[in-house]
Protein backbone atom coordinates (compact mmCIF):
# COMPACT_ATOMS: atom_id res chain seq x y z
CA UNK A 1 0.00 0.00 0.00
CA UNK A 2 2.87 2.39 0.66
CA UNK A 3 3.76 2.42 -3.05
CA UNK A 4 0.52 4.25 -3.93
CA UNK A 5 0.68 7.96 -4.56
CA UNK A 6 -1.68 10.24 -2.68
CA UNK A 7 -3.83 10.66 -5.79
CA UNK A 8 -4.08 6.89 -6.27
CA UNK A 9 -4.98 6.47 -2.62
CA UNK A 10 -7.68 9.12 -3.02
CA UNK A 11 -9.28 7.20 -5.90
CA UNK A 12 -8.95 3.87 -4.08
CA UNK A 13 -10.72 5.32 -1.01
CA UNK A 14 -13.54 6.63 -3.22
CA UNK A 15 -13.92 3.26 -4.98
CA UNK A 16 -13.94 1.40 -1.67
CA UNK A 17 -16.56 3.71 -0.17
CA UNK A 18 -18.75 3.38 -3.27
CA UNK A 19 -18.61 -0.41 -2.86
CA UNK A 20 -19.71 0.02 0.76
CA UNK A 21 -16.47 -1.33 2.23
CA UNK A 22 -14.23 0.10 4.95
CA UNK A 23 -11.11 1.83 3.53
CA UNK A 24 -9.42 2.28 6.91
CA UNK A 25 -7.21 -0.87 6.92
CA UNK A 26 -5.36 -0.03 3.71
CA UNK A 27 -5.21 3.69 4.55
CA UNK A 28 -3.56 2.77 7.87
CA UNK A 29 -1.05 0.61 5.98
CA UNK A 30 -0.41 3.54 3.65
CA UNK A 31 0.17 5.90 6.60
CA UNK A 32 2.51 3.67 8.65
CA UNK A 33 5.65 4.54 6.62
CA UNK A 34 4.91 8.23 7.24
CA UNK A 35 5.39 7.70 11.01
CA UNK A 36 8.70 5.83 11.03
CA UNK A 37 10.22 8.19 13.62
CA UNK A 38 7.57 7.26 16.18
CA UNK A 39 7.90 3.57 15.35
CA UNK A 40 11.65 3.82 15.91
CA UNK A 41 11.05 5.42 19.33
CA UNK A 42 8.81 2.49 20.29
CA UNK A 43 11.43 -0.02 19.19
CA UNK A 44 14.23 1.84 21.05
CA UNK A 45 12.13 1.92 24.21
CA UNK A 46 11.36 -1.80 24.00
CA UNK A 47 15.00 -2.64 23.30
CA UNK A 48 16.18 -0.56 26.25
CA UNK A 49 13.69 -2.25 28.58
CA UNK A 50 14.70 -5.74 27.42
CA UNK A 51 18.14 -5.01 28.83
CA UNK A 52 16.57 -4.54 32.26
CA UNK A 53 15.34 -7.94 33.41
CA UNK A 54 11.87 -8.29 34.88
CA UNK A 55 10.38 -5.23 33.20
CA UNK A 56 7.37 -5.66 30.95
CA UNK A 57 8.13 -3.50 27.91
CA UNK A 58 4.49 -3.45 26.78
CA UNK A 59 3.43 -1.63 29.95
CA UNK A 60 6.37 0.76 30.18
CA UNK A 61 6.46 1.85 26.50
CA UNK A 62 2.75 2.51 26.19
CA UNK A 63 3.26 6.29 25.85
CA UNK A 64 5.63 5.87 22.90
CA UNK A 65 3.27 3.33 21.33
CA UNK A 66 0.37 5.74 21.78
CA UNK A 67 2.33 8.48 20.03
CA UNK A 68 2.93 6.18 17.06
CA UNK A 69 -0.73 5.15 16.87
CA UNK A 70 -1.84 8.80 17.07
CA UNK A 71 0.52 9.69 14.23
CA UNK A 72 -0.89 6.92 12.03
CA UNK A 73 -4.50 7.78 12.93
CA UNK A 74 -3.95 11.51 12.35
CA UNK A 75 -2.61 10.68 8.90
CA UNK A 76 -5.47 8.31 8.03
CA UNK A 77 -8.47 10.19 9.44
CA UNK A 78 -8.58 13.11 6.97
CA UNK A 79 -7.99 10.78 4.01
CA UNK A 80 -11.25 8.98 4.86
CA UNK A 81 -13.39 11.60 6.58
CA UNK A 82 -13.54 14.14 3.76
CA UNK A 83 -14.92 11.53 1.37
CA UNK A 84 -17.86 10.62 3.58
CA UNK A 85 -21.33 11.73 2.59
CA UNK A 86 -22.29 15.17 3.91
CA UNK A 87 -18.85 15.85 5.39
CA UNK A 88 -18.82 19.20 3.56
CA UNK A 89 -22.56 19.86 3.65
CA UNK A 90 -22.69 22.29 6.52
CA UNK A 91 -25.59 24.54 7.42
CA UNK A 92 -25.58 28.31 6.96
CA UNK A 93 -25.26 28.99 10.69
CA UNK A 94 -22.52 26.46 11.38
CA UNK A 95 -19.66 29.01 10.99
CA UNK A 96 -21.45 31.26 13.50
CA UNK A 97 -21.78 28.41 16.01
CA UNK A 98 -18.11 27.53 15.49
CA UNK A 99 -17.10 31.09 16.41
CA UNK A 100 -19.39 31.11 19.46
CA UNK A 101 -17.98 27.77 20.58
CA UNK A 102 -14.45 29.19 20.32
CA UNK A 103 -15.47 32.18 22.47
CA UNK A 104 -16.97 30.06 25.25
CA UNK A 105 -13.92 30.59 27.48
CA UNK A 106 -14.12 34.36 27.07
CA UNK A 107 -17.75 34.24 28.22
CA UNK A 108 -16.97 31.94 31.16
CA UNK A 109 -17.22 34.71 33.82
CA UNK A 110 -20.85 35.29 32.78
CA UNK A 111 -21.96 31.74 33.55
CA UNK A 112 -22.51 32.17 37.33
CA UNK A 113 -24.77 35.19 36.89
CA UNK A 114 -27.93 33.20 36.13
CA UNK A 115 -27.61 30.84 39.13
CA UNK A 116 -26.86 33.81 41.39
CA UNK A 117 -29.96 35.65 40.17
CA UNK A 118 -32.09 32.54 40.59
CA UNK A 119 -30.63 32.08 44.07
CA UNK A 120 -31.61 35.64 44.96
CA UNK A 121 -35.17 34.93 43.85
CA UNK A 122 -35.22 31.88 46.10
CA UNK A 123 -34.09 34.00 49.03
CA UNK A 124 -36.90 36.46 48.32
CA UNK A 125 -39.46 33.64 48.30
CA UNK A 126 -38.14 32.24 51.57
CA UNK A 127 -38.40 35.66 53.22
CA UNK A 128 -42.00 35.96 52.09
CA UNK A 129 -41.40 38.74 49.63
CA UNK A 130 -43.17 38.51 46.27
CA UNK A 131 -41.05 37.66 43.20
CA UNK A 132 -41.00 40.53 40.73
C-alpha positions as CSV (number, residue, x, y, z in Angstrom):
1,X,0.0,0.0,0.0
2,X,2.9,2.4,0.7
3,X,3.8,2.4,-3.0
4,X,0.5,4.2,-3.9
5,X,0.7,8.0,-4.6
6,X,-1.7,10.2,-2.7
7,X,-3.8,10.7,-5.8
8,X,-4.1,6.9,-6.3
9,X,-5.0,6.5,-2.6
10,X,-7.7,9.1,-3.0
11,X,-9.3,7.2,-5.9
12,X,-9.0,3.9,-4.1
13,X,-10.7,5.3,-1.0
14,X,-13.5,6.6,-3.2
15,X,-13.9,3.3,-5.0
16,X,-13.9,1.4,-1.7
17,X,-16.6,3.7,-0.2
18,X,-18.8,3.4,-3.3
19,X,-18.6,-0.4,-2.9
20,X,-19.7,0.0,0.8
21,X,-16.5,-1.3,2.2
22,X,-14.2,0.1,4.9
23,X,-11.1,1.8,3.5
24,X,-9.4,2.3,6.9
25,X,-7.2,-0.9,6.9
26,X,-5.4,0.0,3.7
27,X,-5.2,3.7,4.5
28,X,-3.6,2.8,7.9
29,X,-1.1,0.6,6.0
30,X,-0.4,3.5,3.6
31,X,0.2,5.9,6.6
32,X,2.5,3.7,8.7
33,X,5.6,4.5,6.6
34,X,4.9,8.2,7.2
35,X,5.4,7.7,11.0
36,X,8.7,5.8,11.0
37,X,10.2,8.2,13.6
38,X,7.6,7.3,16.2
39,X,7.9,3.6,15.4
40,X,11.7,3.8,15.9
41,X,11.0,5.4,19.3
42,X,8.8,2.5,20.3
43,X,11.4,0.0,19.2
44,X,14.2,1.8,21.0
45,X,12.1,1.9,24.2
46,X,11.4,-1.8,24.0
47,X,15.0,-2.6,23.3
48,X,16.2,-0.6,26.3
49,X,13.7,-2.3,28.6
50,X,14.7,-5.7,27.4
51,X,18.1,-5.0,28.8
52,X,16.6,-4.5,32.3
53,X,15.3,-7.9,33.4
54,X,11.9,-8.3,34.9
55,X,10.4,-5.2,33.2
56,X,7.4,-5.7,30.9
57,X,8.1,-3.5,27.9
58,X,4.5,-3.4,26.8
59,X,3.4,-1.6,29.9
60,X,6.4,0.8,30.2
61,X,6.5,1.9,26.5
62,X,2.7,2.5,26.2
63,X,3.3,6.3,25.9
64,X,5.6,5.9,22.9
65,X,3.3,3.3,21.3
66,X,0.4,5.7,21.8
67,X,2.3,8.5,20.0
68,X,2.9,6.2,17.1
69,X,-0.7,5.2,16.9
70,X,-1.8,8.8,17.1
71,X,0.5,9.7,14.2
72,X,-0.9,6.9,12.0
73,X,-4.5,7.8,12.9
74,X,-3.9,11.5,12.3
75,X,-2.6,10.7,8.9
76,X,-5.5,8.3,8.0
77,X,-8.5,10.2,9.4
78,X,-8.6,13.1,7.0
79,X,-8.0,10.8,4.0
80,X,-11.3,9.0,4.9
81,X,-13.4,11.6,6.6
82,X,-13.5,14.1,3.8
83,X,-14.9,11.5,1.4
84,X,-17.9,10.6,3.6
85,X,-21.3,11.7,2.6
86,X,-22.3,15.2,3.9
87,X,-18.8,15.9,5.4
88,X,-18.8,19.2,3.6
89,X,-22.6,19.9,3.6
90,X,-22.7,22.3,6.5
91,X,-25.6,24.5,7.4
92,X,-25.6,28.3,7.0
93,X,-25.3,29.0,10.7
94,X,-22.5,26.5,11.4
95,X,-19.7,29.0,11.0
96,X,-21.5,31.3,13.5
97,X,-21.8,28.4,16.0
98,X,-18.1,27.5,15.5
99,X,-17.1,31.1,16.4
100,X,-19.4,31.1,19.5
101,X,-18.0,27.8,20.6
102,X,-14.4,29.2,20.3
103,X,-15.5,32.2,22.5
104,X,-17.0,30.1,25.3
105,X,-13.9,30.6,27.5
106,X,-14.1,34.4,27.1
107,X,-17.7,34.2,28.2
108,X,-17.0,31.9,31.2
109,X,-17.2,34.7,33.8
110,X,-20.9,35.3,32.8
111,X,-22.0,31.7,33.5
112,X,-22.5,32.2,37.3
113,X,-24.8,35.2,36.9
114,X,-27.9,33.2,36.1
115,X,-27.6,30.8,39.1
116,X,-26.9,33.8,41.4
117,X,-30.0,35.6,40.2
118,X,-32.1,32.5,40.6
119,X,-30.6,32.1,44.1
120,X,-31.6,35.6,45.0
121,X,-35.2,34.9,43.9
122,X,-35.2,31.9,46.1
123,X,-34.1,34.0,49.0
124,X,-36.9,36.5,48.3
125,X,-39.5,33.6,48.3
126,X,-38.1,32.2,51.6
127,X,-38.4,35.7,53.2
128,X,-42.0,36.0,52.1
129,X,-41.4,38.7,49.6
130,X,-43.2,38.5,46.3
131,X,-41.1,37.7,43.2
132,X,-41.0,40.5,40.7
